[in-house]
Amino acid sequence: MNSIERMRAAINLEVPDRVPVAPLVWYHSAMLAGKTARDYRENVKTHLMCAERAYKEYDYDLICLFANPEIVNLVSPRPIRCHQCYNNEACRIAILPDPLLKDWKEAKDFMQRGAMEYFNLKKAFLKPLAKWVKDAVRLYPRFVKKWHNRGVPVEAGGTALGVDFTAMLRGLDNFFIDLKKHPNDLMELMEYVNTVTKEFAVRSVKLMGKGCHTEIGCWIGSPTFMSPRDFDKFILPFLEDTCDAAKKAGATVIAHLDGDYTRTIHKLAGIDSIDVLQLEYTDLVKAKKAVGNRKCISGGLHPSHLVLHSPKQVLKEAGALVRKCGKNGGFILGSACEVPMNAKPENIKALIKASKDYS
């Protein structure tokens, strides 16, 4: 089997020749190619060169691209307590110091006036973004087509849910206060933002063309952030709506689920338009038992293990996942979210070797 056939078999809940391997290799590919994270993020040609370099080094079954300059790059991450990760010249295009939508008057202005006008960003901020979009529209579809013709699928396009961007715009603290004190207003804002993110997903899928795998991300919907009741109201409908739209546009839909969804995984398995549940800290063995033969799941080791553990430890741990989750198909060995930039190359190779040795 080639990688397209192997991935398709797993997604269709059939038994491939071996468990496919699809770690999320993003910024690590920049390190591998000797490039800075900023150059990787802002220069499309560098980005694609790094992705190709990492694939040739590791030989996995899905090449993963950043296919949009996410809004998080234009909004300060300070409200979600991750400024130590992103607030530096190596990673960011621009920084705005505070949550953009500080109260409901500003939230309503945002809905009435439109996102880009409301942001009123300086031209110096928009210039690199405009160049990125121009280059991406021209080069990404060529890259996807080239590797599809070689039997390798590419993950590109997609978006995160409007609920996640709403939390960014309001700041995480404000968002969860809104969840309890202003649920109706919050729902109105989320519905507006989600129309924008969903449309972006659809357009990017159509741009990437045949063979595109696309990621619909959900960052804050897990029971580690909110109750199952709030999940049913504020996450599930938006996730299903966005995945349905991406599926109708022609994509293989990957729901990227940050956090621990062990308690709600059975509900996600009921969304027909999702092809793969890509899990971060969800217990993979429990998830596999919960979804049974209804849905393909993907996931892997804790990111720290790819940095701190030995190749022998990684091989053993990944091999155990292959044995427990991949026996009857419906499993893709990956990584728990992104492969760390400073992951040991020998550990990534051990992850891939586990599929070949234990399938």
N, C-alpha and C positions, 0 to 999 in steps of 0.2 A: 504494500500500500504506500502511496505517497502521503504527504501530510494532509492534503485536502480530504482524501478518502478516509484517512485515519480519524481526523476530527469529525467528519460527517458521520462515520459509524458510531462514534461515542455519543454524539448529539442525538442520533436516532435510536439510542439505547440498544445498539447492536454491539457485538464483540469485535473490536479491531484486532489487527495482528499484534499490537501491543498498546498499552495505555498511552495516549498522546500526552506530550509535555508542552505546556504553554505558560511559562513564567512571565510576569510583567517586567520586562527588561526595558526600562526607560533611561533614567539618568545614569544608571550603571554603564550603559553603552557609551555615554560620553567619556566617562573615566577610562573605559577600555580603549577608546580611540585617542585618548590624550587631549580631549577638548574640555572646555569649561562648561558648567551647567548653563550659564547664560548664553553662550554661543549655541549650544544644543537647543535651547528653548526659542531663541530669536531668529536663528538662521535655518531656513527650511532645508537647504542643501546639506548643511552640517548634520541636521537631524536625521535625514535619510541616509547619509553616509554612515553615521553611527549605528543606526538600526541594522543596516546591511552588514557592517563589520561584526556586530554582536551575533547576528544569525550565523554567519560563516564560522565564527569561533565556537559556538555552542551547538548548532544544528538542532533547534527545537522545532515544534510543529505549528507555531503561530507567531508571526512578526507583529509586535504591538507598537503602534505609533500614537503620539499625541496628535490628535487631528483638529484641535481648536485651541486658540490662546485663551483658555478659560477665564471667566470673569474674575476668578480668584486672583489673577495676576494684576488686576486693576483695582482691587479692593483690599485695604489693609487687612492682613490676617490677624491683627491684634485682638479683635473681639473673640476669636476662637482659640486664643492662647497658643498659637503656633509660630509666633514671630521669630523664635530662635531658629526655626527651620527655613523660613523663607525671606526674612527681612534682611537681605544682604545683596550686594551688587552682583554676586555670581548667579543668582537665580531670578531676579525680578525685573520686570519692565518698568513698573512705576508703583509708587506707594501712596496711598491716601491714608491719613492718620487715624480716622475715626469711622465708626459705622456711618454709612451714607444716609440711611433712613432713621433719623433719631426719634421721630414721633409719627403719629398717624396723619398729621397734616402733610408732612413730607412724603409719606407713603402714597397718599392720594395724588400729590403733585407728580410723583414718579409715574403713576399709572396714566395720568392725563397727558403728560408732556413727552413721555417716551424715555427710554433708558439713556441713550447716548447724549441727548440734549440735557437731561438732568445731571448726568455726571459732569458735563462741562469741562472735560479734561483738556489740559494744555496740548497744543499741537505737538510739542516735543514728545508727549506720551503717545499720541495717536500715530505719529509717523512710523515708528518701528512696527506697530500693530498693523497698519495698512500695508506695509511692505510684506509682512508675514502672510497676510491673507492673500495677497496677489500671487506670491510664490507658491503658497499651498494649493490654491485652486488650479494652478498649472502643473505642479509636480507630483502631488499626492496621488491623483488618479493614475498617472503613468506608472508610479511605483507599485500600486495595488495590482494593476493589470500585468505588469512584468512578472511579479512573483506568483500571481495566480496562474499564468501560463507555464510556470515552472513547477506547479503542483504545491505551492506553499500559500496558505491563506494569510491575509493581513487584517489585523484589527485596526480600524480607522473610523473616523466620523463619530457621531453620537454626542452625548451631553450628560450632564448631571440633572437631576430633577429640579424643577422650579422651587421646591421646598428647601433644597439645600442652598440655592442661591439666595432665597429669601432670608434664610438664617445668616448668610454672609452680609446681606445688606442691612439687616437690623442689628447684627451682633448676636452671638449665641445666647448671652444672658437675657437680652431683650426678647429674643424669639421665644424662649421658654416661659417668660412672664406673659407674653402675648397668648401663648398656648392656653393658659389658664384664665387670664383676665379678659382677653379680647379674641376669643376663638373665631367669631364670625368675621371680624375685620381681617384677621390673619388669613382665613380661608379665601377671602376676596383678593388679597394681595398675592397669595400663592397661585391662585387660578390665573391671574394676569401674568405673573412671571413664568408660569409653566407653559402658557401659550407661546411665549418667546423661545424658551429652551426646546420645546417639542418641535417647533418649526425649524430651528437650527438642526436638530437631529435628522429630520426628514430631508432637508436640503443637502446635508453632508452625505447622507447615505446615497442619494441619487447622484451626487457628484462622484463618489468613489466607485460606483458601478458594480458590475458583476463580481461576486465572490467576496464582497465586503462583510467582515464581521464588525459589528458596532457595539460600543459599550454605553449602557444607560446606567449612570452611577447614582447610588443612594448612600449618602454619607452619614445621615443622622437619624435614620428610621429604625434602628435596631432597638430591642428592649433595654439595651444598656443606656439609651438616651430617653426613650419615652415608653409609656405603657402600651400593652397590646391594644387597648381600646383606642388610644390616640393614633396608633399605627394604622388601625382599620379605617380611621376617618381621614387622617392627614397624609398618609403615605401610600397605602395600597391603591386607591383610585388613580392617583397621579402616576404611579409606577405602571399600572396596567395600561392607562391611556397612552403614555409615551412609548411604551414597548409595542403596543398595537400599531401605532403610527410608524415606527421604525420598521416593523415587520412588513407592513403593507408597502413600504417604500422599497423593499427588496433585500433587507439585511438579515444576516444571521444575528440574532439579538442576544447579547451577553448582559445580564443584570449584575453589575458590580456592587456588592453589598458589604460596605465597611461596618465593622462592629460584629456583635454576636447575635445572629438571627436564629439560634437553635430553637427558641420558643415559638417562633412564627414561621419557620421554614415550610411547614405544611400548607400555609396560606399562599406562599409564593409559588409553590409547586402547582397551584391551580390556575396560574396565569398562562394561557395557551401560547401567547406570542413570545414568551421567554424561551430561548433555546438552551441557555446555560445559566445556572446560578453560580456566579463567581464569588466565592466566600472568603472573607478575611479571617475573623476569629471564631466563626461558627465551628462547632465540633463536627468535623467531616464525617466521622463514623456514625454519629447520631443523625446527621443530616441525610446521609445515604439511606439509613433505615427509614427515616420519616418520609422521604420522597419516593422510595421504592423504584418502580420502573416508570414513574411519571415524568421525571426530569433528569437531565444531565447536570452534575455538579462539578465544580472545579475549585481547587484550592491546594494548599501545600503547607510548608513549614513556617513557623514563626520567623519573621524577617531577621531577627537577631541571630538565629541559628546559621544563616548563610554568612554571617560575619564572624561569629565567635566559635562555632563548632568546627570540628575536623571533618574532612571529606568522608572518613569512615563513619562518623556519627550521622552525617547528612544522608549517606547511602542507606544506613540502617533504618532511620526514621522515615525517609521517603519510601523505602521498600515496604515498610509496614502499611503505609497508606495505600500503596498499589495493591497489596494483598487483600486488605480489608474493604476497600471501596471500588476496586476496578475489576473484580472477578467476572462480573456479568455485563460489562459495558456501562455506559452512562457516567463515566468518570474521566476527568482530565486532570492530570497532575500539574500543579502550577506553583504559585507562590501566594502567601498570605499578603495580598495587596502587592505593592511594588517591591522588586528586588532592590535592596539597599545599594546606594551608589558605591559604597566601600565593601560590598560582598566579595568574598574570595572567589576568583574564577574557578578554582578547583572544586569549590563547593557547588557551584552551578553545574559544573560537569558531572558531579556526583549525583545531583538531583536528576539529571537526564539519564544517567547510567542506571538509576534505580528502575526506571520504566523498562529498560531493555533487559535487566537482570531478573526482575521480579514479576513481570507480566506473564 
